[in-house]
Amino acid sequence: MTYAAAFAYHALFSFFPLILILLGIGGAFVRTYHLQPHIIESVRSYLPVGSEFVEDNLRTITASSGKISVLAFVLLIWTATGAFMPLELALNQAWGVKKERGFFHKRIVAAVMALLCGYLMLTSVFATIMLGRVADFLRGFSKDQWVSLTTAVTIEILLVFVSFTLTVVMFALVYKIVPYTHIHFSQVTPTAILAALTWESAKYVFTFFLRYSNYKNVYGSIATIIAILTWVYVSAGILLFFAEYSAQIRTRRKG
């Protein structure tokens, strides 16, 4: 679990630079369609703890973001890719890969993964907005309470399905791209589904236990940071466990 701890540490410093990069690239689109609240809500779904801390920082970032220089963009990319460096080492070890990528090759792969994960998050935001507009459109046809209730339930189910599907895609991309070996999507998709199910379940369990714990009394002013680090650590543990599981299945099938 050393790699999970390293990932959690780097992810804390990588998260907000990644958001700033995405806003720098698509800032005009975000401001035109007033996507800031939806982005905040989407991010909070991936970080079930420290909601006020995350929301305050994201509001500050979205309010002040504008065009960024090439140098600033490169530095932000460099910072945002930090979380994927220990992750690559861990996944290579799980798959029994001895050879490593070169220094710049590592950074390029990490940058691609950071941007892919970021844009999957924006896809979730876009899907949420579109489903909301579809719901409003359908409600306009009828004022019947039963129709409104059915529409709301259907949209909620679709939102859960879209969110889960994007989580599966994110896990599958990590398992496919990050290790320095050739892996087929067919090898990692079942594992990605199991990992996504476990992660979604862990999110609710973690939130439940956190609600009744006294961690704020223990850690005081840094309690939110500790809670976020713990959640990212748990998430990394789930990701690495199923990577090892997938690698063991492939080994047994070959044997």
C-alpha positions in Angstrom: 0.0 0.0 0.0 3.0 2.3 -0.2 2.2 3.1 -3.8 -1.4 4.0 -2.7 0.0 6.4 -0.1 2.3 8.0 -2.7 -0.6 8.3 -5.1 -2.8 10.0 -2.5 0.0 12.5 -1.6 0.6 13.5 -5.3 -3.1 13.5 -6.2 -3.7 16.2 -3.6 -1.2 18.5 -5.3 -2.3 17.5 -8.8 -6.1 17.9 -8.5 -6.5 21.7 -8.6 -3.8 22.3 -11.3 -5.7 19.8 -13.5 -9.0 21.7 -13.0 -7.1 24.9 -13.8 -5.8 23.4 -17.0 -9.2 22.2 -18.1 -10.7 25.6 -17.4 -7.8 27.3 -19.3 -8.5 25.2 -22.3 -12.3 25.4 -22.3 -12.8 28.4 -20.1 -15.0 30.3 -22.6 -17.3 27.3 -23.0 -17.6 27.0 -19.2 -18.4 30.6 -18.7 -20.8 30.9 -21.7 -23.0 28.0 -20.5 -22.5 28.7 -16.8 -21.0 25.3 -16.1 -19.2 26.2 -12.9 -21.9 24.8 -10.5 -22.2 21.6 -12.5 -18.4 21.2 -12.4 -18.3 21.7 -8.7 -21.2 19.2 -8.2 -19.4 16.6 -10.4 -16.1 17.0 -8.6 -17.9 16.6 -5.2 -19.3 13.2 -6.5 -15.7 12.0 -6.9 -14.6 13.4 -3.6 -17.3 12.6 -1.0 -15.4 14.3 1.8 -14.3 17.9 2.4 -17.1 19.3 0.2 -16.8 22.8 1.6 -13.1 22.9 1.1 -13.3 21.6 -2.4 -16.2 23.9 -3.3 -14.5 27.0 -2.0 -11.3 26.3 -3.9 -13.2 25.4 -7.1 -15.3 28.6 -6.9 -12.1 30.7 -6.6 -10.4 28.9 -9.5 -13.5 29.1 -11.8 -14.0 32.8 -11.0 -10.4 33.8 -11.6 -9.4 31.4 -14.4 -8.6 32.9 -17.8 -6.1 32.5 -20.5 -2.8 31.0 -19.4 0.6 31.3 -21.0 2.4 28.4 -22.6 5.0 28.3 -19.7 2.2 28.3 -17.1 0.4 25.5 -19.0 3.5 23.4 -19.1 4.2 23.9 -15.4 0.6 23.0 -14.6 0.7 19.9 -16.7 4.0 18.9 -14.9 2.3 19.3 -11.6 -1.0 17.6 -12.6 0.8 14.5 -13.8 2.5 13.8 -10.5 -0.2 11.4 -9.3 0.4 9.1 -12.2 4.1 8.5 -11.7 3.8 6.3 -8.6 0.7 4.7 -10.2 2.7 3.6 -13.2 5.3 2.0 -10.9 2.6 0.1 -9.0 0.8 -1.1 -12.1 4.0 -2.2 -13.7 4.8 -4.2 -10.6 1.3 -5.8 -10.6 1.7 -6.8 -14.3 5.3 -8.0 -13.8 6.8 -5.4 -16.1 10.5 -5.0 -15.5 11.3 -2.4 -18.1 10.3 1.3 -17.5 9.4 4.1 -19.8 11.9 6.9 -20.3 11.7 10.1 -18.2 9.8 12.2 -20.8 7.8 9.2 -22.0 6.5 8.8 -18.5 5.5 12.5 -18.3 3.7 12.4 -21.7 1.7 9.3 -20.7 0.9 10.9 -17.3 -0.2 14.1 -19.0 -2.5 12.2 -21.4 -4.0 10.3 -18.5 -4.6 13.4 -16.5 -6.3 15.1 -19.4 -8.4 12.0 -20.2 -9.6 11.7 -16.6 -10.3 15.5 -16.6 -12.3 15.4 -19.7 -14.3 12.3 -18.5 -15.2 14.5 -15.6 -16.4 17.2 -18.0 -18.3 14.6 -20.0 -20.1 13.7 -16.8 -21.0 17.4 -16.4 -22.2 17.7 -20.0 -24.3 14.5 -19.6 -25.9 15.9 -16.4 -26.8 19.2 -18.1 -28.3 17.5 -21.2 -30.3 15.0 -19.1 -31.6 17.9 -17.0 -32.7 19.8 -20.1 -34.4 16.6 -21.5 -36.3 16.3 -18.2 -37.4 20.0 -18.4 -38.5 19.4 -22.0 -40.6 16.3 -21.2 -42.2 18.1 -18.2 -43.3 20.8 -20.5 -45.7 18.4 -22.3 -47.6 17.5 -19.2 -48.4 19.0 -15.8 -49.5 15.6 -14.5 -47.7 14.8 -11.2 -47.3 11.1 -12.1 -45.5 12.1 -15.3 -43.3 14.5 -13.5 -42.4 11.8 -10.9 -41.7 9.2 -13.5 -39.5 11.6 -15.5 -37.5 12.5 -12.4 -36.9 8.9 -11.5 -35.9 7.9 -15.0 -33.5 10.8 -15.3 -32.0 9.9 -11.9 -31.5 6.3 -13.0 -29.9 7.5 -16.2 -27.6 9.9 -14.3 -26.4 7.0 -12.1 -25.9 4.8 -15.1 -23.9 7.5 -16.9 -21.8 8.2 -13.8 -21.1 4.5 -13.3 -20.2 4.0 -17.0 -17.7 6.9 -17.0 -16.2 5.5 -13.8 -15.7 2.1 -15.5 -14.2 3.8 -18.5 -11.8 5.7 -16.3 -10.6 2.5 -14.5 -10.3 0.7 -17.8 -8.2 3.5 -19.3 -5.9 3.5 -16.3 -5.4 -0.3 -16.5 -4.9 -0.2 -20.2 -2.6 2.8 -20.8 -0.6 3.3 -17.6 1.3 -0.1 -17.4 4.3 -0.3 -19.8 3.0 -3.4 -21.5 0.4 -4.4 -24.1 -3.0 -5.0 -22.6 -6.3 -5.6 -24.4 -9.4 -3.8 -23.2 -11.1 -7.2 -23.0 -8.6 -8.2 -20.3 -9.3 -5.2 -18.1 -13.0 -4.3 -18.7 -14.4 -7.0 -16.3 -11.9 -5.9 -13.7 -12.8 -2.2 -14.3 -16.5 -3.0 -13.7 -15.7 -4.8 -10.4 -13.4 -1.9 -9.4 -16.1 0.7 -10.2 -18.7 -1.2 -8.2 -16.3 -1.5 -5.2 -15.4 2.2 -5.5 -19.0 3.3 -5.6 -19.8 1.1 -2.6 -16.8 2.3 -0.7 -17.8 5.9 -1.3 -21.1 5.5 0.5 -19.6 3.4 3.3 -16.7 5.9 3.8 -19.2 8.9 3.9 -21.4 7.0 6.4 -18.5 6.3 8.8 -17.0 9.7 8.4 -20.3 11.3 9.4 -20.3 9.6 12.8 -16.6 9.8 13.5 -14.8 12.5 15.5 -11.9 13.0 13.2 -12.4 16.8 13.3 -11.8 16.8 17.0 -8.6 14.7 16.5 -7.1 16.7 13.5 -8.6 20.1 14.1 -8.0 22.6 11.2 -6.4 20.0 8.9 -9.2 17.5 9.4 -10.6 18.1 5.8 -7.2 17.6 4.2 -6.7 14.3 6.2 -10.2 13.1 5.2 -9.5 13.8 1.5 -6.1 12.1 1.7 -7.7 9.1 3.3 -10.4 8.8 0.7 -7.9 9.1 -2.2 -5.7 6.5 -0.4 -8.7 4.1 -0.2 -9.5 4.8 -3.9 -5.9 4.1 -4.9 -6.0 0.9 -2.8 -9.1 -0.3 -4.7 -7.5 0.6 -8.1 -4.3 -1.3 -7.3 -6.0 -4.3 -5.7 -8.1 -4.9 -8.9 -5.0 -4.3 -11.1 -3.3 -7.1 -9.2 -6.4 -9.2 -9.5 -6.5 -8.7 -13.3 -2.8 -9.6 -13.6 -3.3 -12.8 -11.6 -6.2 -13.8 -13.8 -4.1 -13.4 -16.9 -1.2 -15.3 -15.4 -3.5 -18.3 -14.4 -5.1 -18.3 -17.9 -1.6 -18.5 -19.5 -0.5 -21.2 -17.1 
